[in-house]
Amino acid sequence: MDYKYIDQLLDRYWNCETTLEEEEILRAFFSQDNVPVELLRYRQLFIYEDSEPQADRLGDDFDERLLQQVGDGQPVKMRRMKITSRLMPLFRAAAMVAILLTLGNAVQMSFNTGEPVYTGMGDEVITSDGSDVALVDTAKIDTVKQSSIILPVDDGQQLLK
């Protein structure tokens, strides 16, 4: 028997050019008992749907059975979150930054050896003896209303503006 039409359909099937009717012809052909030996290797591909059980599909009462198994359950009450609980991670991060800055300042103060600090404000050198001295020094500088800009004078003297 000549199976040229089946061979042509198979070629079109591999090229994805068959219609649904032609694929149905192939399924009907391969579901027969007497399939030629050279085409037996394709048989399992086309009879797969017929050999699979139809119980894999969901039934009409699936939703009802699922709801019975789950039950009605307790309604979940929504808890109102306060703004402070929402911002708690932000507060924690700010506290960590404050702790790190405080520790950094303490380490920096412990390494301070009392060397003179040059401020760039004239020839005055401010030495650091402690935090209370720094407060007094800044108070003196802020209250003195003078500029560090020096203007040249013709007779060789320098004046402050």
VENHUCOR-V379113 format. One record per backbone hydrogen bond with DSSP energy under -1.0 kcal/mol. CO is the residue of the C=O (numbers start at 1). NH is the residue of the N-H. E is the energy in kcal/mol with one decimal. If there is no record, write none. Layout:
CO_NH_E ; CO_NH_E
This chain:
3_7_-2.2 ; 4_8_-2.7 ; 5_9_-2.5 ; 6_10_-2.5 ; 7_11_-2.4 ; 8_12_-2.4 ; 9_13_-2.4 ; 10_14_-2.5 ; 11_15_-1.3 ; 12_17_-3.0 ; 13_16_-1.3 ; 19_23_-1.9 ; 20_24_-1.8 ; 21_25_-1.8 ; 22_26_-2.0 ; 23_27_-2.3 ; 24_28_-2.4 ; 25_29_-2.4 ; 26_30_-2.5 ; 27_31_-1.1 ; 29_32_-1.2 ; 33_35_-1.1 ; 36_39_-1.1 ; 37_40_-1.0 ; 39_42_-1.3 ; 40_43_-1.1 ; 42_46_-1.2 ; 43_47_-1.8 ; 47_51_-1.8 ; 48_52_-1.4 ; 54_57_-1.2 ; 59_62_-1.1 ; 61_65_-2.3 ; 62_66_-2.5 ; 63_67_-2.4 ; 64_68_-1.9 ; 65_69_-1.9 ; 66_70_-2.3 ; 67_71_-2.5 ; 82_86_-1.4 ; 83_87_-1.9 ; 87_91_-2.1 ; 88_92_-2.4 ; 89_93_-2.1 ; 90_94_-2.3 ; 91_95_-2.2 ; 92_96_-2.2 ; 93_97_-2.1 ; 94_98_-2.3 ; 95_99_-2.3 ; 96_100_-2.5 ; 97_101_-2.5 ; 98_102_-2.2 ; 99_103_-2.6 ; 100_104_-2.5 ; 101_105_-2.3 ; 102_106_-2.2 ; 103_107_-2.4 ; 104_108_-2.4 ; 105_109_-2.3 ; 106_110_-1.7 ; 107_111_-1.4 ; 117_126_-1.3 ; 126_117_-2.3 ; 130_134_-1.5 ; 131_135_-1.6 ; 132_136_-1.8 ; 133_137_-2.8 ; 134_138_-2.2 ; 135_139_-1.7 ; 136_140_-1.8 ; 137_141_-2.2 ; 138_142_-2.4 ; 139_143_-1.5 ; 140_144_-1.4 ; 144_146_-1.3 ; 149_161_-1.6 ; 151_159_-2.2 ; 153_156_-1.6 ; 157_153_-1.3 ; 159_151_-2.9
